[in-house]
Amino acid sequence: MMNRRRIVTVVALMAVLALALTPAAMAKSGAEKMASQLEKGSLDINTASLEELQMLPGVGEKTAESIQTYIKENGKIASAEDLMNISGIGEKKLMKIKPFLKF
């Protein structure tokens, strides 16, 4: 009886680990690693690629595209406060990404 309970427990733990190692979970951890490598004050928002913009905390593909569109239509972003004019960036997100940006 005790061995059967241990086997069930081990199988359940293996299933949980298998789910945790799915490509989506691994991709997220990869994005987190990239964000941790981003140094404060190191990303020029006006010249950053889509991939670089997505390294910022809370910035996905859609927001990164909105940033680049804003720059194309309005010219260079001069200050962090200009980012508030971009769809998808509010006060909370601005506070998360501001330390990583340079202008």
Beta strands, then each sheet from edge to edge (+ up, - down):
strand 1: 43-44
strand 2: 101-102
sheet 1: 1+ 2+
end
